[in-house]
Amino acid sequence: MASSGRILTSADILDGSIVDADIAAGALIAASKLQNATPGHVVREVSAGAMGTGFVVTGNMVAGSIHGDRITAQTITGGSVGAGMHIGYQQVQGGSAGGNSNIAPGSIAVGDLAANAATAVAAINGVASYPTTISTSPVMVTDMTIPLTTVGGTVIVISSLRLSHSAVGAIAYTGIGYEGAWQGISERNQYTPAAGGEFTITTIFYVTPSAGTHSFQSMWATSSGTLTAVGAARTLIAFELRR
């Protein structure tokens, strides 16, 4: 009531002049008198049911129930995501298709990766066309060696060679080399069915070397005659899995 005894009305209050300090701490404003929440706002419920129907309030949310597809793009800032919460890069401030600018390059350690995640990969295809061997002991296939720098995890190595042989009934031996040494456990062989006939042999090998740079090779040998790699149709790949 004004000093003259007249009751103040809305018309007596300058629009936009009421600030937070003008509202009593114990004032209870009915939810029906509040503007509806808009995207980007979270409404806090002060007592059970006080917000009425049609509102999503933090007090009514099941813990761990908010997922990335319920979050507006570009709304997550550092330190605001709970443990175990999965969100897309679009919802992370500074996120982009190429990664999150809030993560310092080189700051993700091997221990941060999921078990069996690949941490290093090296691969090579054949270059020289139709290389041959007459060696009866294992030697490296022409140009088929790769280096791989590891952190001490298990390395899987796969070699695939398209071959032909000059003699019927000869044995073609293939396998994988580790640091230039033939790994007998990886050996695969085939009797040649016909002179000049083509066939493919794929070999697989794994090892858990110490951290450092290691080399792996495709290797071969023949019981007799000439063993030929068809064209450049050969591949060697090695990849390390997280420890």
N, C-alpha and C positions, 0 to 999 in steps of 0.2 A: 504494500500500500504506500502510495506517495505521501510526502509530508502534508499535503493538502487534504489527505483523507481519500483521495481518488485511487482506485485500484488500477495498478499498471496492467496493461494489455500488451499483446504482441506488437501492436502498432507503435507502442512507446519505446520499443527496444530496437536499436539500430541493427539492421541485418549484418551478421558476421561479427558482432561485437562481443558475444559470449565466448569466453575462453574456458579452458579446463579448470582453472582455479576458481571460476565463478560457480562451479557445480559442487554441491555438498558431497563429502565423501560417502555419506550414507544414502545418497539419492538412489532410488530404485526406479529406473525408467523401463516401462513395459516394452517387451520385444516388439509388440505390434506397432509401436511408435518409432521404431528404428528402421532406417533404410535397409532394404535387403542387401545381404552380402554379395559382393561382385567378385568375379575371377581375380585371383591374386590376394584375397583376404582370407584369413582364418579367424573364426569367431570363437571366443572363449566362453564356455558355459560356467556361470558363477554358482548355480544351484541346479539340482536335478529338474529337468523339464522347463527351466526358466526361459529358454530360447524358443519354445513352442515347436511346431512342426515345420518341415521344409528347410531346416538349417542343418548343416554338418558342423559339429562342434568337436573340439579336441577331446573333451571328456567322454564322448560317445564312441571314439575310435578304438578298435581292437589293436593292441600293441603289435607292431610288425605288419600291419595290414595295408600300409600305403606303399604302392609300387610306382615305378617310373612313368607308367602310362597315365597316372593320376596327378602328375605334377606338371605345372606350366613350364614351357621351355624357358631356359635361362634364369630359373629361380633359385637354384641351389648354390650356396656359397660355401666357402671352406669351413669345415668343422660342423656343418649342420646335418650331415647324413649319418644315421645310426649304423651300428655294426650289422652286417648281414643284409643291408638294404641294396637292392639291385636297381639301377637306373640307367637309362640310355644317355649317350654323350650329349644329346640335345638338351637334357635337363640340367647339365652342369654349366655353371657360369664360365664362360671362356671356352666351352667345348666346341669341337669341330670334327668333321669327318676324319681328319688326320690325327686326332688325339686331343687331349686336354692340355691347354696352355698352363694350367695350374700345376702340372706335374713336371718337375725339373728333368730335362733330358739326362739320361743315364742314372736316374735315382732309383729305378725299380731293380731290386736285387733278385738273384735267382730264388732265394727263399720266399719272395713274394708271389711267385708263380705257382699255379696249380700243379699237383703231382703229374708227372709224365708230359708236361708241356715241353715242346721243342725249344731249346735255347740256342742252338747253332745248327746251321745246315750248309753243306757244300755239295756240289754236283758238277758233273762234266759229261759231255757227249763226245763221241768219237770225232776226230778231225781227219786223220790220215785215212785214205781209202784203200781197202783191201790189204792191210798189213798181214804178215804171215809169221809162223814160227815152225821150226823143225826140232825145237828143244824137247828132250825127253824129261827134263826137270823143270819145275815151275819158274817162269819168268814173267815180267810185267808185260801186259798187252800194251802195244804202242800207244802213247799219250794218255793212258788211263791211270792217272794218279791224282789225288786231291789232298790238300792240307785241311785240317779242321782244328780250330782253337776251341778247347773245351774247358769246363770249370769242374771237372771231376765226375760228371754224370755218365750214365750208360750210353754208348754210341751204337747205333744200328747202321749197318753197312749193307747195301744191296748192289749187286753187279748183274747186268744183263748183257749177254753177247749173242749176236747172230753170227753163226759159223758155218763153214763148209770144210770138207776134207778131201784130200786127193785119193785116198785109198778106201776100199771096202773093208769093213770089219776092224778098222783101227779104232783106238780109244782116244777121245778128246777129253782132256782134263781141264776143268776150270775151278777157280776158287778166288779167295780174297786175300790180299796181302795187308799186313799191319806193320808199319815202319819198314816196308820192303821185304818182310819175311812171310812166306807162305803159311797160311793158317789151315792146317789139314782138316780141321773140323768143318770147314766151309766147303770142302771139295765136293764137286758134282762131276760126273763123267757120263759119256754116251758113246756107244759103239756106232760107227758111221754106217748107215744102211746102204749107201751107194756112193760111188766116187762122184764128187761134185755136189752131192745132195746137201741142202741147207737145213739147219736146225738151230733152235735157240736154247741156251742154258742160262738159267737165273740162279744166282747163289746169294745166300744171306748169312751174315755173321754179326755177332755183337761182342762188345768188350767194354769194360769200365776202366778207362785209363786215368792216370793222374791229371790234374789240371795242367794245361799247356797245349802246345801245337803238336798234332800228330798227323801222320800221313797214312793213307789207305790206297790200295791198288786193286785193279782187276788183273788176275794172273791166269796163265794157261800153260799147257804142255801137251804133248802128243806121244802116243806109244810108238808111232812110226809115221812116215810120210810127212805131208805138209798140211798144217792146220791154218785156215784163213779166216779172218774176220770179214764178213760180208760188208762191202762198202764202208760206211762210217756208222753202221747200225749197232751202236753199243752205248751203254749208259752206266755210270757209277755215281751213287749218291750215298752220303753219310749224314746222319743227323744225331744230335745229342739230346737226350731226355733229361729233364730236371732230376736232380738227385732225390 
